[in-house]
């Protein structure tokens, strides 16, 4: 009888742990700001889980309307630390927080994340998704963020390291072209079909003529000349980012209120 009770207790504890793990996994994307649809949120959660299983590294997303008076860096770090996120004893991972109230963003890294995701790496990731974030294409911005995180984790797993003094290129020009190739092909095909449709529609207005004088329009005479506005050149300037340290290319190191060591970088959009 006692043995059965012990077995039941062990089974109960294990089931509770499994449930807690499932709940925690469901909270790797917290969208209190309402930036994503349910399907988009589920997709980010699934992608984060794949990265966790592949690289033993957890990526957390936090989208809020206010940080309740805290600096976004400290707000994100506390959420990560007290939420028990991260893989293993070192809580390896990172959290990407967006505050719509101040239109700011910040990445906080922990454990191996602090070593792998140096300031130049985070700057490269931000540069890759800042336009979409600024224009309200949130799902595209966040999926691109995950794509870049996975690229860096793959390169780190292959033995590559990223110092604080170098600039980081996420993709070579060839890789960028190949990644965009499907979109380019589809857009080109659509444009070609539209042009052909207009050309075909224009040809239907043609009528057979018996004599050639119908095509003679006379000698062209220029009676008026004027300047016509053709286009506008738009120049974008990126808003200065905040590294959370004295130097823009420093480690971004700080200690959270829980006593956990972190790195990070952020800015405004």
GITA-V832503 format. One line per field, one symbol per residue. phi: phi as a letter, one per 20 degrees, with the letter a starting at -180 (. if undefined). psi: psi as a letter, one per 40 degrees, with the letter a starting at -180 (. if undefined). burial: 1 if it has 9 or more other C-alpha atoms within 8 Angstrom, else 0. A space follows every 10 residues. Layout:
# GITA-V832503
phi = ???
psi = ???
burial = ???
This chain:
# GITA-V832503
phi = .fffffffff ffffffffff ffffffdfcd dfemecffff ffffffffff fffedlbddd dcccebdlne fgffffffff ffemeoemfe lfrbcddcdf fdlccbdddb mfffffefgg ffffffgfcf ffffenefff ffffgfgfgf fffffffene cceeddeddf cfgffffffe ggffffffff ffffffffff ffffefcfde cfffeednef cedbcbedfd bceddddffg edembfdfdf emfbdffene eccraaacc
psi = dddddddddd dddddddddd dddddeeehh geefeiiddd dddddddddd ddddefhhhi hhhieiefei hddddddddd deefiihade fhaihhhhhd defiihhhii bdddddgidd dddddddded ddddeegddd dddddddddd dddddddeei ihieeiihhd iiddddddde dddddddddd dddddddddd dddeeiihid ieedeheahh hheihihhhd ihhhhhhhhh iheeidiefa eehihieeeh hiiiiaai.
burial = 0000000000 0000000000 0001100110 1000010001 1001101110 1100011111 1111111000 0111111101 1000111001 1111111111 0011111111 1111011111 1111110111 0110001110 1111110111 1110110000 0101000001 0000010000 0000000000 0000000000 0000000000 0000000000 0000000000 0000000000 0111100011 1110110000 111111111
